[in-house]
Amino acid sequence: MAHIRDRPVSLGNPVVIFFQTIGDAVSRYLVGSRLCSEAAGGRAPTQSRFRSILFTIVFHGYKSWKRILRLLFGVTTIDRLARIGFLAELRNSRTETIEVLMVRRAQWLIDCELILSRELAPERRQIEAFGSGGDASTTGSGDEADEYKTEAQAIAKQICRKKQISLVGDISFAYLFLTKTVMRILYVERVLYETVKLSEKEVKWNDEVERILVETYDCVQARATELRMPLPAAKPELDYRGGRNWVALGFQGANPADDFRGSGLLGMIAFRYLCTKYTTRSVQIMYESHSAEDVVDMVSTPWYSAALASIHITVMLTRLITAGQLRMWMLLCLDDDVREQDMWDLVLALHAHLLSRFHTFWMAQVKDGKVRSVMDFETCFEAYATTVPGDLAQFPSMYALFRQGHGIDHLCGSLGHSVWQIDAYFEINALPFQRARAQPPTKVAAPAEAASSGPGEAIELTDIKKKE
């Protein structure tokens, strides 16, 4: 979407925008509450009676508003959204405007309908069954698109029958858009399901884990050496696993696998992706956080463990998935020719981006005197974590789309919404540090910073799953 980044967005009808903004906020609240409740087994134990009553009131108001819209337009909500999305797609193909974001918003709202509608509960269960039945080892297979398309067409036809969407010869404009939307939802459902499952898998030190972590360490060490700030060597008396100084990466002891208890296999995959793809920024974070220093004054020096911060980010991502906040963001981010591999790229790049932004946040807190030692890390991280859902939630909102005087840059904010944007963010942020540590050219070729060709070197997901 680089071709529309600097193009201004018209304000549109303020009254329409007002009601659509309220509707977006209500949909986001209801979906988040419903998914959190379902994750807790149908009832959120921490939910107060007031919040339960509030949800009931808002939900009934939402249903009443849908009935009013159906009387006004003469079609169901899903039919109306599908028609709007299809027309927005046509306009986008001709003029390449902000309409692409309107298409994404329509798809997100259809996803909300599938989650909240009792009538469409069987279709939603079918989507969930497809997601939970997938295996990431099939990623990139030649028949992947056909598998998703066939399932999406079947579900879209069921929705059309229930919602009285007219079909001419088993097809209509609304049906075509609905099929594409369901296909995107299936991709999101499968990858988010796999993400949560990976976070639940225990990491134990074995040959495969050793290979992955040693390669990660060696990649960081090679780049750090090139920048004239090599990591401290492992002390023989401490018996580090794999003969590497894991503490220099921000782990707590000689066995880094022990630190992934809270994030599972997903935490290790995400950390490896960060270190192998955005290596310069990783080295910078490890030194500025004082993780890589051999001796740190724990009383007077603010510091934190980089690897543990990465694990904290992974845990936060799984919670955002449970709350339905990450799926909403991903529905906007995906391109039309999406594959499962693209989804994994997006999730892992988001993890890296969030960690980098946390480090910037922590540095600002240190400068302001709010962080004085490692004891302030948890408080600092919690303060940062409260800002993330708002960044994720701004993208589909009508207010963000049509805020006067702003274009795509306002919509993106400081959080990238595609892998190429996140790559650009890291490239820009690493330049000052890289120039400050630059060496005169030598005859020895420097190791490539981003040797990965996929998410965490294809996430090593296929190999790991086969070995299990």
C-alpha positions in Angstrom: 0.0 0.0 0.0 3.0 2.3 -0.4 1.3 4.0 -3.4 -1.4 5.5 -1.1 0.6 6.3 2.0 0.8 10.1 1.5 -2.7 10.5 0.0 -5.1 12.4 2.2 -8.4 10.9 3.2 -11.7 12.7 2.9 -13.8 13.2 6.0 -17.0 11.9 4.6 -20.4 12.2 6.3 -19.8 13.0 10.0 -23.1 11.5 11.1 -22.5 8.2 9.3 -18.9 8.1 10.6 -20.1 8.7 14.1 -22.5 5.8 14.1 -20.1 3.5 12.3 -17.4 4.4 14.8 -19.7 3.5 17.7 -20.6 0.3 15.9 -16.9 -0.7 15.5 -16.3 -0.1 19.2 -19.3 -2.1 20.2 -18.3 -5.0 17.9 -14.8 -5.0 19.3 -16.0 -5.0 22.9 -18.6 -7.8 22.3 -16.2 -10.1 20.4 -13.5 -9.6 23.0 -15.8 -10.4 25.8 -17.3 -13.4 24.1 -13.9 -14.9 23.2 -12.5 -14.4 26.7 -15.6 -16.0 28.2 -15.4 -19.0 25.9 -11.7 -19.4 26.7 -12.6 -19.5 30.4 -15.1 -22.3 29.7 -18.2 -20.2 29.1 -17.7 -17.9 32.1 -14.9 -15.5 32.9 -14.2 -16.0 36.6 -12.7 -12.6 37.1 -15.7 -10.8 35.4 -17.6 -8.7 37.8 -21.4 -8.7 38.0 -21.5 -5.2 36.7 -19.5 -6.2 33.6 -21.7 -9.2 33.0 -24.8 -6.9 33.1 -23.1 -4.4 30.9 -22.3 -7.1 28.3 -25.9 -8.2 28.3 -27.2 -4.7 27.8 -24.7 -3.9 25.1 -25.4 -7.2 23.3 -29.2 -6.7 23.3 -28.7 -3.1 22.1 -26.4 -4.4 19.3 -29.1 -7.0 18.2 -31.8 -4.3 18.2 -29.7 -2.0 16.1 -29.2 -4.8 13.6 -32.9 -5.3 13.3 -33.4 -1.5 12.6 -30.7 -1.7 9.9 -32.4 -4.7 8.3 -35.7 -2.8 8.2 -34.0 0.2 6.7 -32.0 -1.6 4.0 -34.1 -4.7 3.5 -31.1 -7.1 3.8 -29.3 -8.9 6.6 -26.1 -7.4 8.1 -23.8 -10.0 6.4 -25.5 -9.5 3.0 -25.0 -5.7 3.4 -21.4 -6.0 4.5 -20.6 -8.4 1.7 -22.1 -6.1 -0.9 -20.2 -3.1 0.5 -17.0 -5.0 0.5 -17.4 -6.2 -3.0 -18.1 -2.7 -4.3 -15.1 -1.4 -2.4 -13.0 -4.1 -4.0 -14.1 -3.0 -7.4 -13.3 0.7 -6.7 -9.9 -0.3 -5.3 -9.0 -2.3 -8.4 -9.7 0.7 -10.6 -8.3 3.6 -8.5 -6.0 2.1 -5.9 -7.4 4.2 -3.0 -8.3 3.9 0.6 -11.0 1.4 -0.4 -8.6 -1.5 0.3 -8.9 -0.7 4.0 -12.7 -0.5 3.7 -12.6 -4.0 2.3 -10.6 -5.2 5.3 -13.0 -3.6 7.6 -16.0 -5.3 6.0 -14.2 -8.6 6.3 -13.5 -8.0 10.0 -17.1 -7.1 10.7 -18.3 -10.3 9.0 -15.9 -12.2 11.3 -17.6 -10.4 14.2 -21.0 -11.6 12.9 -19.8 -15.2 12.8 -18.6 -15.0 16.4 -21.7 -13.3 17.8 -24.5 -14.8 15.8 -26.3 -17.8 17.4 -27.8 -18.7 14.0 -24.3 -19.0 12.5 -22.9 -21.0 15.4 -22.6 -24.2 13.3 -20.6 -22.4 10.6 -18.4 -20.9 13.3 -17.8 -24.4 14.8 -17.0 -25.6 11.3 -14.4 -22.8 10.9 -12.9 -23.7 14.3 -12.8 -27.4 13.5 -10.9 -26.6 10.2 -8.5 -24.5 12.1 -7.8 -27.0 14.8 -7.5 -29.8 12.3 -4.7 -28.1 10.4 -1.1 -29.0 10.7 1.6 -26.4 10.1 3.8 -29.0 8.4 1.5 -28.7 5.3 2.5 -25.0 5.0 3.5 -24.2 1.4 2.0 -27.4 -0.1 0.8 -27.0 -3.6 -2.9 -27.8 -2.8 -3.0 -25.5 0.2 -5.1 -22.8 -1.6 -7.5 -25.4 -3.0 -8.0 -26.9 0.5 -9.0 -23.5 1.9 -11.0 -22.4 -1.1 -13.2 -25.6 -1.1 -13.9 -25.2 2.6 -14.6 -21.5 2.3 -17.1 -22.0 -0.6 -19.0 -24.7 1.4 -19.3 -22.4 4.4 -20.2 -19.3 2.4 -23.1 -21.2 0.7 -24.4 -22.3 4.1 -24.3 -18.7 5.3 -26.1 -17.5 2.1 -28.9 -20.0 2.7 -29.4 -19.0 6.3 -29.1 -15.2 5.7 -31.3 -15.3 2.6 -28.6 -14.0 0.3 -29.9 -14.6 -3.2 -27.8 -16.7 -5.5 -28.0 -16.9 -9.3 -26.7 -20.2 -10.5 -25.1 -20.8 -7.1 -23.3 -17.5 -7.3 -23.7 -13.8 -6.6 -21.5 -10.8 -5.9 -22.1 -11.1 -2.1 -21.3 -14.8 -2.3 -18.0 -14.1 -4.0 -16.9 -11.6 -1.4 -18.2 -13.8 1.4 -16.1 -16.8 0.1 -12.9 -14.7 0.0 -13.7 -13.4 3.6 -14.3 -16.9 5.0 -11.1 -18.1 3.3 -9.1 -15.3 5.1 -10.8 -16.2 8.4 -9.9 -19.9 7.9 -6.2 -18.9 7.5 -6.4 -16.7 10.6 -8.2 -19.4 12.6 -5.7 -22.1 11.7 -2.5 -20.1 12.4 -3.8 -18.6 15.7 -4.8 -22.1 16.9 -1.4 -23.4 16.0 0.2 -20.4 17.8 -1.6 -21.1 21.0 -0.8 -24.8 20.8 2.9 -24.1 20.3 2.9 -21.9 23.4 1.6 -24.9 25.4 4.4 -27.3 24.2 7.2 -27.7 26.7 10.7 -27.0 25.6 13.3 -29.6 26.8 17.0 -29.6 26.0 17.6 -32.1 23.3 19.6 -32.3 20.0 17.0 -30.3 18.0 16.6 -27.6 20.6 20.4 -27.4 21.0 20.8 -27.0 17.3 18.3 -24.2 17.1 19.5 -22.2 20.1 23.2 -22.7 19.2 22.6 -21.4 15.7 20.7 -18.4 17.2 23.6 -17.7 19.6 26.2 -18.0 16.9 24.2 -15.7 14.6 24.1 -13.0 17.3 27.8 -13.5 18.2 28.9 -13.2 14.6 27.1 -9.9 14.2 28.2 -8.6 17.6 31.8 -9.4 16.7 31.4 -7.6 13.4 30.2 -4.6 15.4 33.3 -4.8 17.7 31.3 -5.8 20.7 31.5 -9.6 21.0 29.4 -11.4 23.6 31.4 -12.6 26.7 32.6 -16.2 26.5 31.0 -18.9 28.6 32.7 -19.7 31.9 33.8 -23.4 31.9 33.0 -23.8 35.6 29.3 -22.9 35.0 28.7 -25.8 32.6 26.7 -23.9 30.0 24.6 -26.2 27.7 26.1 -26.2 24.2 29.2 -24.4 25.4 27.5 -20.9 24.9 27.1 -18.1 27.3 23.3 -18.0 27.4 23.2 -15.3 30.1 24.6 -12.9 27.5 21.5 -13.3 25.4 19.3 -12.6 28.5 18.6 -16.1 29.8 18.8 -16.8 33.5 21.2 -19.7 33.6 23.2 -22.4 31.9 20.1 -24.1 30.4 18.1 -21.7 28.3 15.3 -24.2 27.7 14.2 -23.8 31.3 13.3 -20.2 30.7 10.6 -21.1 28.0 8.3 -22.5 30.6 5.8 -19.7 30.3 5.9 -19.4 26.5 6.6 -22.9 25.4 7.9 -23.8 21.9 6.4 -20.6 20.5 8.7 -18.5 22.7 11.8 -20.3 21.4 10.7 -19.9 17.7 9.9 -16.2 18.2 13.2 -15.5 19.9 15.1 -17.3 17.1 13.2 -15.3 14.4 14.1 -12.1 16.2 17.8 -12.9 16.5 18.3 -14.4 13.0 16.3 -11.9 11.0 16.8 -8.6 12.9 20.3 -9.4 14.2 21.7 -5.8 14.5 18.7 -4.6 16.5 19.0 -7.7 18.7 22.6 -7.0 19.5 21.7 -3.4 20.2 18.9 -4.5 22.6 21.1 -7.0 24.4 23.8 -4.4 25.0 21.6 -1.4 25.9 19.6 -3.6 28.2 22.9 -4.7 29.7 22.0 -8.4 29.1 25.2 -8.9 27.3 27.5 -7.4 29.9 29.5 -9.8 32.0 29.2 -7.9 35.2 26.3 -5.6 36.0 25.8 -3.4 39.1 22.3 -4.7 39.9 21.6 -1.9 42.4 22.6 1.2 40.6 22.3 0.1 36.9 18.9 -0.2 35.2 18.8 -3.4 33.2 16.6 -6.3 32.1 17.1 -9.7 30.5 16.5 -9.5 26.8 15.5 -13.1 26.3 13.0 -12.9 29.2 11.5 -9.8 27.7 11.0 -11.7 24.5 9.2 -14.5 26.4 7.0 -11.8 28.1 6.0 -10.5 24.6 5.2 -14.1 23.5 2.9 -14.6 26.5 1.3 -11.3 25.8 0.6 -12.3 22.2 -1.2 -15.5 23.3 -3.4 -13.5 25.6 -4.2 -11.1 22.8 -5.2 -14.1 20.7 -7.5 -15.3 23.5 -9.1 -11.9 23.7 -9.7 -11.8 20.0 -7.6 -8.7 19.6 -4.9 -10.2 17.4 -7.2 -11.9 14.9 -8.8 -8.5 14.2 -5.4 -7.0 13.5 -4.4 -9.9 11.2 -7.6 -9.7 9.1 -6.6 -6.2 8.1 -2.9 -7.0 7.5 -3.2 -10.0 5.1 -2.9 -9.7 1.3 -5.3 -11.3 -1.0 -2.8 -14.1 -2.1 -2.1 -15.0 1.6 -0.5 -18.4 2.5 0.0 -20.0 5.9 3.7 -19.1 5.7 2.8 -15.4 5.3 0.7 -15.7 8.5 3.6 -17.1 10.4 5.8 -14.3 9.1 3.3 -11.8 10.3 2.9 -13.2 13.8 6.7 -13.6 14.4 7.5 -10.2 12.9 4.9 -8.7 15.2 6.6 -10.3 18.2 9.9 -8.8 17.1 8.4 -5.4 16.5 6.6 -5.3 19.9 9.9 -6.3 21.7 11.8 -3.6 19.9 9.1 -1.0 20.8 9.2 -2.2 24.4 13.0 -1.6 24.5 12.5 2.0 23.2 9.8 2.4 25.9 12.1 1.1 28.6 14.9 3.4 27.5 12.6 6.4 27.7 11.5 5.3 31.2 15.2 5.0 32.2 15.9 8.5 30.9 12.9 9.9 32.8 14.0 8.2 36.0 11.0 5.9 36.3 13.2 2.8 35.9 16.1 2.6 38.3 16.9 -1.1 38.6 15.9 -4.5 37.3 13.2 -4.5 40.0 11.3 -2.0 37.9 11.1 -4.2 34.9 7.7 -5.8 35.6 6.1 -2.4 36.3 7.6 -1.0 33.1 6.5 -4.0 31.0 2.9 -3.8 32.4 2.8 -0.1 31.5 3.9 -0.8 28.0 1.5 -3.8 27.6 -1.5 -1.5 28.2 -0.6 0.5 25.1 -0.5 -2.6 22.7 -4.3 -3.4 22.5 -5.0 0.2 21.5 -2.4 0.0 18.7 -3.9 -3.2 17.4 -7.5 -2.0 17.7 -7.1 1.2 15.7 -6.8 -0.3 12.3 -10.3 -1.3 11.3 -12.1 1.6 13.0 -14.0 4.0 10.9 -12.6 6.9 13.0 -9.0 5.9 12.1 -9.9 5.4 8.5 -11.6 8.8 8.0 -10.0 11.1 10.5 -9.6 14.4 8.8 -6.2 15.5 7.7 -4.6 12.1 8.0 -3.8 9.4 5.5 -2.4 5.9 5.8 0.5 7.1 8.0 -2.1 7.9 10.8 -3.7 4.5 10.3 -0.4 2.7 10.7 0.7 4.7 13.7 3.8 3.4 15.2 2.9 -0.2 14.8 3.5 -1.8 11.4 0.6 -3.7 9.7 2.7 -5.8 7.3 6.0 -7.7 7.3 7.5 -5.2 4.8 6.6 -2.3 7.1 8.1 -4.1 10.1 11.3 -4.9 8.1 11.6 -1.2 7.1 11.1 -0.2 10.8 14.0 -2.4 11.9 16.2 -1.3 9.0 15.7 2.4 9.9 16.1 1.9 13.7 19.3 -0.2 13.3 21.1 2.3 11.0 22.4 4.8 13.8 23.6 1.9 15.9 25.2 0.2 13.0 27.0 3.3 11.8 28.3 4.1 15.3 29.8 0.6 15.5 31.0 0.4 11.9 34.4 -1.1 11.2 36.8 -0.4 8.3 36.2 -3.0 5.5 38.2 -6.2 5.9 39.0 -9.1 3.5 36.8 -11.4 5.6 33.2 -11.2 4.4 30.7 -10.3 7.2 27.9 -12.8 7.9 24.5 -11.9 6.5 22.2 -10.3 9.1 19.0 -11.7 7.8 19.8 -15.1 6.6 16.2 -16.3 7.1 14.0 -16.9 4.1 10.9 -17.5 6.2 9.5 -17.1 9.7 12.4 -18.1 12.0 14.1 -20.0 9.2 10.7 -21.5 8.1 10.1 -21.5 11.9 11.7 -25.0 12.0 8.1 -26.0 12.5 8.1 -28.9 10.1 11.3 -30.4 11.6 10.2 -29.9 15.2 6.8 -31.5 14.6 8.2 -34.5 12.9 10.7 -35.1 15.7 7.8 -35.0 18.2 
